[in-house]
Amino acid sequence: MPDPASNPDVAGLKGPAFGLPFPVQVNLPFDRIELFGPPLARLSAWPEIGLSGPVLDATPEEVFRSWAERFREAEVTVHGPFMDLAPGGMDPAVVELTRQRFLQALAPARLFQAQEIVFHAGYDYNRYPHSQDRFVEESARTWELVLAATRESEPLILLENVYEHGPETMVRVLERIGHPRLKACFDTGHHNCWGRAPLGDWLEALGPWLGRLHLHDNDGTFDLHLPVGAGSFDFQALFSWLEKAGLEPGITLEPHTQEDFILTLTGLRRVLGGAG
């Protein structure tokens, strides 16, 4: 991705708000930080830094520390690893590996002074159609371990929807643990692909815990990470609901290219102009 700071549509705009009425964060996978990190730093953007298992294994502490210094003035969120992991899975070995990976992500999160750490909630009806109770029980143990391990730094731990058809399992976990640092992250693109419950049902259910939004779009068939407004998700309904509910969760933009970053800003401004 070319340097977005050189794009005339961004020239003069600076993070963290980029001309929006609120600050936003921008997704930044750590395995692409050498490419995308410098231009985002020049734009004073606030990153949401994605950590994968291979990144956690291969990256020396001094490399994490160096990038943490580059973003010292930013409010940083960290996104924990998720590939092949299952916080409430049926195989004890997989659950144990998941917990190890999640705890492994906490050290770089501390270096970045992350105020929030996002993890995938992990329930998938196609994999666990008859095991919801066990999933909730195992998942709760996983998040209790993460909460205990972050007691000193006290970041928010946010559970993000991915393949969940509805909010029920997430709500059960959030209610069961009842910890003030355990919140929800609602991902618009994931809901548009895999959510079956109406948007309003999701928002009403997660509202008491809603701490962050991940904003991207798609046509409902695949997780395309299109710019806001380029797919079929109803962003105006989302922001109208937030306004009526008096909620102001943090927001992460999830473009995958420079062009989509620009189009996301444009689309979000258009949505905000029509919300209410």
Secondary structure as UniProt FT lines:
FT   HELIX           4..6
FT   TURN            8..12
FT   TURN            15..19
FT   STRAND          25..29
FT   HELIX           30..32
FT   HELIX           33..42
FT   TURN            43..44
FT   STRAND          46..50
FT   HELIX           53..58
FT   HELIX           61..70
FT   TURN            71..73
FT   STRAND          77..79
FT   TURN            83..84
FT   TURN            87..88
FT   HELIX           92..104
FT   HELIX           106..111
FT   TURN            112..113
FT   STRAND          116..120
FT   TURN            125..127
FT   TURN            129..130
FT   HELIX           132..149
FT   TURN            150..153
FT   STRAND          156..160
FT   HELIX           168..177
FT   TURN            180..181
FT   STRAND          182..187
FT   HELIX           188..194
FT   HELIX           199..206
FT   HELIX           207..209
FT   STRAND          210..215
FT   TURN            228..229
FT   HELIX           235..245
FT   STRAND          250..253
FT   HELIX           258..274
//
